[in-house]
Amino acid sequence: MKVVTQYNMLNNKKSTDKFNEIWNGYKNYLLAFIKTKVNDVDTAEDILQEVSINLYDAITRNTEIRNYKNWLFQVTRNTIANYYRDYE
């Protein structure tokens, strides 16, 4: 059983705040980029959601990311490539 401490709650809040700040700054650009590579809107939104999960995981694991814009677009390109490899 995991004990929730005040530190854990504060750390989760900081992670969520950081995620929201970064994600809200880039999600529209990422979606526009994805739509240029994928013809289906639902698929584009699925890919965007997968990228958001990757970002949240990276933030909560305290992964060192020097440039979020570059990192997000690289993850997006990789996710699109995975989509075409797995589903096309």
C-alpha positions as CSV (number, residue, x, y, z in Angstrom):
1,M,0.0,0.0,0.0
2,K,1.4,3.4,-1.0
3,V,1.4,6.0,1.7
4,V,0.5,9.4,0.3
5,T,2.5,12.1,2.0
6,Q,2.3,15.8,1.8
7,Y,5.6,15.7,-0.2
8,N,4.0,13.3,-2.8
9,M,0.9,15.5,-3.1
10,L,3.1,18.6,-3.6
11,N,5.3,16.8,-6.1
12,N,2.3,15.6,-8.1
13,K,0.8,19.1,-8.1
14,K,4.1,20.5,-9.4
15,S,4.3,17.8,-12.1
16,T,0.7,18.5,-13.2
17,D,1.3,22.3,-13.2
18,K,4.5,21.9,-15.3
19,F,2.7,19.5,-17.7
20,N,-0.2,21.8,-18.1
21,E,2.1,24.8,-18.8
22,I,4.1,23.0,-21.4
23,W,1.2,21.1,-23.0
24,N,-1.0,24.1,-23.3
25,G,1.8,26.0,-25.1
26,Y,2.4,23.3,-27.7
27,K,-0.6,21.1,-28.2
28,N,-2.2,23.1,-31.0
29,Y,1.1,23.3,-33.0
30,L,1.5,19.5,-32.5
31,L,-2.0,18.8,-33.7
32,A,-1.5,20.9,-36.8
33,F,1.7,19.1,-37.5
34,I,0.1,15.7,-37.0
35,K,-2.8,16.6,-39.3
36,T,-0.3,17.3,-42.1
37,K,1.0,13.8,-41.8
38,V,-2.2,11.9,-41.0
39,N,-5.5,12.3,-43.0
40,D,-7.9,11.2,-40.3
41,V,-8.8,13.6,-37.5
42,D,-9.6,10.9,-35.0
43,T,-6.2,9.3,-35.6
44,A,-4.5,12.6,-35.3
45,E,-6.1,13.2,-31.9
46,D,-5.1,9.7,-30.8
47,I,-1.5,10.4,-31.7
48,L,-1.7,13.7,-29.9
49,Q,-3.0,11.9,-26.8
50,E,-0.2,9.4,-26.9
51,V,2.3,12.3,-27.1
52,S,0.7,13.9,-24.1
53,I,1.0,10.7,-22.1
54,N,4.7,10.5,-23.0
55,L,5.2,14.1,-21.8
56,Y,3.4,13.5,-18.5
57,D,5.4,10.3,-17.9
58,A,8.7,12.2,-18.7
59,I,7.8,15.0,-16.3
60,T,6.8,12.7,-13.4
61,R,10.0,10.7,-13.9
62,N,12.0,13.9,-13.8
63,T,13.5,13.1,-17.2
64,E,16.0,15.8,-18.2
65,I,14.6,17.5,-21.2
66,R,16.6,20.5,-22.4
67,N,14.3,21.8,-25.1
68,Y,10.6,20.8,-24.7
69,K,9.7,21.9,-28.2
70,N,12.3,19.8,-29.9
71,W,11.5,16.8,-27.6
72,L,7.8,17.1,-28.3
73,F,8.2,17.2,-32.0
74,Q,10.6,14.3,-32.0
75,V,8.2,12.2,-29.9
76,T,5.4,13.2,-32.3
77,R,7.4,12.2,-35.4
78,N,8.2,8.9,-33.8
79,T,4.6,8.3,-32.8
80,I,3.4,9.0,-36.3
81,A,6.1,6.6,-37.7
82,N,4.9,4.0,-35.2
83,Y,1.3,4.5,-36.4
84,Y,2.2,3.9,-40.0
85,R,4.4,0.9,-39.2
86,D,1.8,-0.7,-37.0
87,Y,-1.5,0.1,-38.7
88,E,-0.9,0.8,-42.3
